[in-house]
Amino acid sequence: MYEKMKSTQLAVIGGGPGGYPAAFLAADLGLQVTLIDPEPNPGGVCLYRGCIPSKALLHVAKVIAEAHHAANWGIEFPDPTIDLDRLREWKDTVVKKLTGGLGQLSKQRKVSYVQGRASLINHQTLKIQNQKAEEFLRFDHAILATGSRPATIPNLSFESPHILDSTSALDLPDIPKTMLVIGGGYIGLELGTVYAALGTKLTTVEMTSSLMLGVDRDLVSILSKRLEKVFDSVMLNIKVVGMKEEKKGIRVTFEGGSIKEQVFEKVLVSVGRKPNSNNIGLENTKVEIDSHGFIKVDAQRRTAEQMIFAIGDVAGEPMLAHKATHEGRVAAEVVAGHNVTFEPRAIPAVVFTDPEIAWCGLTETQASQEKRPVKIARFPWGASGRATTLDRTDGVTKLIIDPDTERILGVGIVGTDAGELISEGVLAIEMGAFASDLKLCIHPHPTLSETIMESAEAFFGQSTHIYRPKKG
């Protein structure tokens, strides 16, 4: 059966933001690499159905919002005319450009790209199934980068064109008059922002007491205030207990609030993601998974099967593309014989709503839960000249600082383009910077990046643009 089987030094299963960087670096390091993915080019969920198309649409939402906002400055535009076909075509063009570029990079690096679905036959053999046939591949090492999929609601899941998940919502089938987003996490809020900007009356429901549970409350509160104006309704501490399809949409039954039932044209279920650790043949190996379905790995991303590694969403939280990329690069270097480990001090997270929320390192919430003493330095964007020129003073920058050493432990930002600002915080934490380092670094004026410097100045009671003497 396996007599004419092909072989490779490294097989990478999954071509997403963890898989293709791992494959590319391994090839750069001189390894023979085979990359397997169901799509015609590398990119994975992130490029095809996640990060990239959602950010393309969020940019459109931002343009529409800014056009409305311009009325505050005496500039008024007519309501936008939305050509949904052209919008969808533009989004798809972005995806094709980036994934096509990755296909070219695969060829330039002489990575053997195989379109198909791979599963493990044993600890050194893969079965690859595609539309034409199935083939087998023997490997010396393998990296599992199979990603994740949208989670569903137990006992409430059924097929209907009126029920969307993050994938189908990005397809932009139409612009519904009303939509319910179930789940107050970042994916639902980002997609809700898009549909609200396009004209949908958007309601979001969250069973807990706050949106973005786990994120610092002072950051989320600023976003929440704006969403309450942009969305038709934000429902907290309310649970969805029933959904029934009707001719005009989905009748949703709620528990915990004054509204018991309501019909929505579309319902977007956004209650998290689940790792793709099933149906890939792990049972044929020594690879272990935990109670949440994540593959267990060590600091080098190695599984219990010494020749098999796992990275990205399938290997545990946080389920972020850039975390997967760095894990993939570590795994590739280990396979190539380098003694490296995955040990970041700060993995940034960004919520691309309006305003954006970004954070890295230790959060104030974590410090409180761990009863860890910290000092917090905040700079409100109302005191920022650049934020004022943008008419977007709804923001704050804060530093989480070790009270004894004054080392930067964490950074949190909410406001316009927070995601573009957070990398300075990542660098500060990784380099072991002190509050005085950020205070003494000259930042260009007028910029939003100055808020990081002024947060550090505020820690010493010396911020130019706010008067807040340092407490003893």
C-alpha positions in Angstrom: 0.0 0.0 0.0 2.8 2.4 0.9 5.5 1.1 -1.5 5.5 4.2 -3.8 4.8 6.7 -1.1 6.4 10.1 -1.3 8.4 11.4 1.6 9.4 14.8 3.1 11.6 16.0 5.9 8.8 18.3 7.3 5.0 18.1 6.7 3.0 21.1 7.8 -0.7 20.4 8.1 -2.7 23.6 7.7 -1.7 26.7 5.6 -2.9 29.4 7.9 -0.9 32.1 9.7 0.8 29.5 11.8 1.3 26.9 9.1 2.7 28.9 6.2 5.2 30.9 8.2 6.5 27.6 9.7 6.8 26.1 6.2 8.5 29.1 4.8 11.0 29.5 7.6 11.8 25.8 7.5 12.4 26.0 3.8 14.6 29.1 4.4 16.6 27.0 6.9 17.2 24.3 4.2 14.6 21.7 5.0 12.5 19.8 2.4 9.0 21.0 3.2 5.5 19.9 2.2 2.6 22.1 3.1 -1.0 20.7 3.0 -4.2 22.7 3.1 -7.7 22.3 1.5 -7.5 25.8 -0.1 -5.9 26.4 -3.5 -3.2 28.7 -1.9 -1.9 29.2 1.6 -3.7 31.6 3.9 -6.0 29.6 6.1 -9.1 30.9 7.9 -7.3 34.1 8.7 -6.9 35.2 5.1 -9.8 33.5 3.5 -12.6 33.8 6.1 -11.3 35.8 9.1 -8.7 38.5 9.9 -8.2 39.9 6.4 -11.8 40.1 5.0 -13.2 41.3 8.3 -10.6 44.1 8.5 -11.3 45.1 4.9 -15.0 45.5 5.8 -14.2 47.2 9.1 -12.3 49.8 7.1 -15.4 50.4 5.0 -17.4 50.8 8.2 -14.9 53.3 9.5 -15.1 55.4 6.3 -18.9 55.4 6.6 -18.8 56.4 10.3 -16.3 59.2 9.6 -18.4 60.5 6.8 -21.3 60.8 9.3 -19.0 62.3 12.0 -17.8 65.0 9.6 -21.1 66.8 10.1 -19.7 67.9 13.5 -17.1 69.9 11.6 -19.5 71.5 9.1 -18.9 69.0 6.4 -21.9 67.0 5.3 -22.1 64.1 2.9 -25.3 62.5 1.5 -26.1 59.0 2.9 -23.9 56.5 1.1 -25.2 54.3 -1.7 -24.0 50.8 -1.1 -23.3 48.5 -4.1 -23.1 45.2 -2.2 -21.8 43.3 -5.2 -18.9 45.7 -5.7 -18.2 45.7 -2.0 -18.1 41.9 -1.9 -16.0 41.9 -5.0 -13.5 44.3 -3.4 -13.2 42.2 -0.3 -12.7 39.1 -2.3 -10.0 40.8 -4.4 -8.1 41.6 -1.2 -8.2 38.0 -0.2 -7.2 36.7 -3.7 -4.3 39.2 -3.9 -2.8 38.1 -0.5 -3.4 34.4 -0.9 -2.1 34.4 -4.5 1.0 36.2 -3.2 1.5 33.4 -0.7 1.2 30.8 -3.5 4.0 32.6 -5.4 6.2 32.7 -2.2 5.6 28.9 -1.8 7.0 28.3 -5.3 9.9 30.7 -4.8 10.9 28.8 -1.7 10.4 25.4 -3.4 7.8 24.4 -0.7 5.7 21.5 -2.1 2.1 22.7 -1.7 -0.5 20.0 -1.7 -4.2 20.9 -1.8 -6.2 18.4 0.2 -7.1 17.3 3.7 -4.5 15.5 5.7 -4.9 13.0 8.6 -2.4 11.0 10.5 -2.1 7.2 9.8 0.6 6.9 12.4 3.4 9.0 13.9 5.2 9.2 10.6 2.6 8.9 7.8 -0.1 11.1 6.5 -3.1 10.3 4.3 -4.0 13.3 2.0 -7.4 13.3 0.4 -8.4 15.7 -2.4 -11.1 15.8 -5.0 -9.2 13.5 -7.4 -7.8 10.8 -5.1 -5.9 10.1 -2.0 -2.2 9.8 -1.5 0.2 9.0 1.4 3.2 10.9 2.6 5.9 9.8 5.0 7.5 12.5 7.1 10.5 12.9 9.5 8.7 15.7 11.4 5.2 17.2 11.2 3.7 20.5 12.4 0.0 20.4 13.1 -1.5 23.8 12.3 -5.2 22.9 11.8 -6.7 26.0 13.4 -10.2 26.3 14.8 -13.8 26.7 13.8 -16.8 28.7 15.0 -18.4 27.2 18.2 -22.2 26.6 18.2 -24.8 26.9 20.9 -25.8 23.4 22.4 -29.5 22.6 21.7 -30.0 25.7 19.6 -28.1 24.9 16.4 -30.0 24.2 13.2 -29.4 24.9 9.5 -31.1 28.1 8.2 -30.2 30.9 5.8 -31.3 33.3 8.5 -28.6 32.0 11.0 -25.0 33.1 10.3 -21.6 32.3 11.8 -18.5 34.4 11.4 -17.7 32.7 8.0 -21.1 33.2 6.4 -21.5 36.7 7.8 -18.3 37.7 6.0 -19.8 36.5 2.7 -22.2 39.5 2.9 -25.2 37.6 1.5 -27.3 40.8 2.0 -27.8 43.7 4.3 -30.6 42.6 6.7 -32.9 45.2 8.2 -32.4 43.7 11.7 -29.8 41.4 13.1 -29.1 39.8 16.5 -25.5 39.0 17.4 -25.3 36.3 20.1 -22.1 36.8 22.1 -20.3 39.9 23.3 -16.8 38.9 22.3 -14.5 40.5 19.8 -15.7 38.6 16.7 -19.3 39.4 17.2 -18.6 43.1 18.0 -16.4 43.5 15.0 -18.9 42.0 12.6 -21.8 43.8 14.3 -19.9 47.1 13.7 -19.7 46.3 10.0 -23.4 45.5 9.6 -24.5 48.5 11.7 -22.4 50.8 9.5 -24.0 49.3 6.4 -27.5 50.1 7.8 -28.6 47.1 9.8 -30.5 47.7 13.1 -28.1 45.7 15.3 -28.8 44.1 18.6 -26.2 42.3 20.6 -26.9 40.0 23.5 -24.4 38.7 26.1 -25.3 36.3 29.0 -22.7 37.9 31.3 -22.6 41.4 32.9 -20.3 43.0 30.4 -19.1 42.9 26.8 -15.6 41.6 26.2 -15.4 39.6 29.4 -11.9 39.3 30.7 -10.7 42.6 29.2 -10.1 45.5 31.6 -13.4 47.2 32.4 -12.0 50.8 32.0 -11.1 50.0 28.4 -14.4 48.2 27.6 -16.5 50.9 29.2 -15.4 53.5 26.6 -16.2 51.1 23.7 -19.5 50.2 25.3 -20.6 53.8 25.5 -20.0 54.2 21.7 -21.7 50.9 20.8 -24.8 51.9 22.7 -25.1 54.8 20.2 -24.2 52.8 17.1 -26.1 49.6 17.9 -29.9 49.6 18.2 -29.6 47.7 21.6 -26.9 46.1 23.8 -28.5 43.5 26.1 -26.4 42.2 29.1 -27.1 39.5 31.6 -29.6 38.0 29.2 -29.5 34.5 27.8 -30.9 33.1 24.5 -33.0 30.1 25.4 -34.8 29.4 22.1 -34.7 30.1 18.4 -37.4 29.2 15.9 -37.4 29.8 12.2 -40.3 31.9 10.7 -41.1 33.3 7.3 -39.6 36.7 8.2 -36.6 35.4 10.1 -35.8 33.9 13.4 -37.9 34.3 16.5 -35.6 34.4 19.5 -36.6 33.7 23.1 -34.7 35.5 25.9 -34.3 34.8 29.5 -33.4 37.4 32.2 -34.7 40.7 30.8 -38.0 42.5 30.1 -38.0 41.4 26.4 -39.0 37.8 26.2 -39.3 37.4 22.4 -38.2 39.2 19.3 -38.0 38.4 15.6 -34.8 39.2 13.7 -34.2 38.9 10.0 -30.7 37.4 10.7 -29.0 36.0 13.7 -25.2 35.9 14.0 -24.0 33.2 16.4 -20.6 34.3 17.7 -19.9 32.4 20.9 -16.2 31.6 20.5 -14.2 29.1 18.5 -13.3 25.4 19.0 -9.9 23.8 18.1 -9.8 21.5 15.0 -8.2 18.6 16.8 -10.7 16.0 15.8 -10.7 14.0 12.5 -7.0 14.5 11.9 -5.9 11.0 13.2 -4.5 12.0 16.6 -5.9 8.7 17.9 -3.3 6.9 15.8 -0.4 8.6 17.6 0.7 9.4 21.2 -0.4 13.0 20.7 -2.6 14.1 23.7 -5.4 16.7 24.0 -6.8 18.4 27.0 -10.4 18.7 28.2 -11.0 21.7 25.9 -9.8 19.8 22.8 -6.4 21.7 22.6 -3.3 19.6 21.7 -0.9 19.5 24.6 2.6 20.9 23.7 5.8 21.8 25.5 7.7 25.1 25.3 9.1 24.1 21.9 5.6 23.3 20.7 6.4 19.6 20.7 3.6 17.1 21.4 3.9 13.8 23.3 4.9 12.3 19.9 8.5 13.6 19.7 8.4 14.1 15.9 5.1 15.9 15.9 4.6 19.6 16.8 1.4 21.6 17.2 0.9 25.4 16.8 -1.8 28.1 16.6 -5.4 27.8 17.7 -5.3 24.0 17.9 -2.5 24.3 20.5 -4.3 26.5 23.0 -5.1 30.1 24.0 -4.8 32.8 23.0 -6.3 32.0 19.7 -4.5 34.8 17.7 -3.0 34.7 14.3 0.3 36.4 15.3 0.7 34.0 18.2 0.4 31.2 15.7 3.0 32.7 13.5 5.6 32.9 16.2 4.8 29.4 17.4 5.3 28.2 13.9 8.6 29.9 13.5 9.8 28.4 16.8 8.7 24.9 15.8 10.4 25.2 12.4 13.6 26.3 14.1 13.5 23.3 16.5 13.0 20.9 13.6 16.0 22.5 11.9 18.1 21.7 15.0 18.0 25.1 16.8 17.6 25.2 20.6 14.7 27.7 20.9 11.5 27.9 22.9 8.3 29.9 22.7 8.4 32.2 25.8 7.0 35.6 25.0 6.5 38.1 27.8 3.7 39.9 25.9 1.3 38.7 23.2 -0.7 41.7 22.0 -4.4 41.5 21.4 -6.5 43.9 19.4 -10.2 44.3 19.0 -10.8 46.2 15.7 -14.1 47.9 16.8 -14.5 51.6 16.8 -12.8 52.6 19.1 -10.2 49.8 19.0 -9.1 48.1 22.2 -5.5 46.8 22.5 -3.5 45.3 25.3 -0.4 43.3 26.0 1.4 41.8 29.0 -0.2 41.8 32.4 -3.7 43.3 32.6 -5.2 45.1 35.5 -7.9 42.4 35.7 -5.2 39.7 35.9 -3.3 41.6 38.6 -6.4 41.9 40.7 -7.3 38.2 40.3 -3.7 37.2 41.2 -3.7 39.7 44.1 -0.5 41.1 42.6 0.4 44.6 43.6 0.8 47.0 40.7 0.5 50.7 40.0 -1.6 52.1 37.2 -0.7 55.2 35.2 -3.4 56.5 32.9 -3.5 59.3 30.4 -7.0 60.3 29.1 -7.2 61.2 25.4 -9.2 64.2 26.3 -5.8 65.8 27.1 -4.3 64.7 23.8 -3.8 67.3 21.2 -3.9 64.8 18.3 -7.0 63.1 19.6 -8.7 66.5 19.8 -7.8 67.3 16.2 -9.4 64.0 15.2 -12.5 64.8 17.3 -11.9 61.4 18.9 -11.1 62.0 22.6 -12.9 58.8 23.6 -9.8 57.0 24.6 -7.3 56.2 27.3 -3.8 54.8 27.5 -2.6 53.1 30.6 0.5 51.4 31.9 0.6 48.6 34.5 3.8 49.1 36.5 5.7 47.1 39.1 5.6 49.2 42.2 9.0 48.1 43.4 11.1 48.1 40.2 8.9 50.5 38.1 9.2 48.0 35.3 6.5 48.0 32.6 4.4 44.9 33.1 1.4 45.7 30.8 -0.1 48.2 28.5 -3.7 48.9 27.7 -5.1 51.3 25.1 -8.6 52.1 23.9 -9.1 54.6 21.1 -8.7 55.2 17.4 -5.9 53.1 16.0 -5.1 51.5 19.3 -3.9 48.4 17.4 -1.3 50.5 15.7 0.0 51.9 19.0 0.3 48.7 21.1 3.5 47.4 19.5 5.5 50.0 21.5 4.0 48.4 24.6 5.1 45.0 23.5 8.6 46.1 22.8 8.8 47.9 26.2 7.7 44.7 28.0 10.0 42.4 26.0 13.0 44.6 26.5 12.3 45.0 30.2 11.8 48.8 30.0 11.0 51.0 33.0 8.5 53.7 33.2 11.4 56.2 33.1 12.5 54.8 29.7 9.1 55.6 28.2 9.0 59.0 29.8 12.5 59.9 28.4 11.8 58.6 24.9 10.9 61.6 22.8 7.7 61.0 20.9 6.6 63.0 17.8 4.0 65.8 18.3 1.2 65.8 17.7 0.5 62.1 17.7 -1.5 59.5 19.5 1.7 57.7 20.4 2.5 60.6 22.8 -0.2 59.2 25.1 2.2 56.4 26.0 4.9 58.8 26.9 2.5 61.0 28.9 1.2 57.9 30.7 4.7 57.3 31.9 5.0 61.0 32.9 1.7 60.7 34.8 3.2 57.9 36.8 5.8 60.3 38.1 3.2 63.1 38.5 4.9 65.1 35.8 2.6 64.9 32.8 2.5 68.2 30.9 -1.1 68.0 29.8 -2.8 66.7 33.0 -2.3 67.8 36.6 -2.1 64.7 38.7 0.6 65.0 41.4 2.3 61.7 42.4 0.9 60.2 45.5 3.5 59.2 48.2 
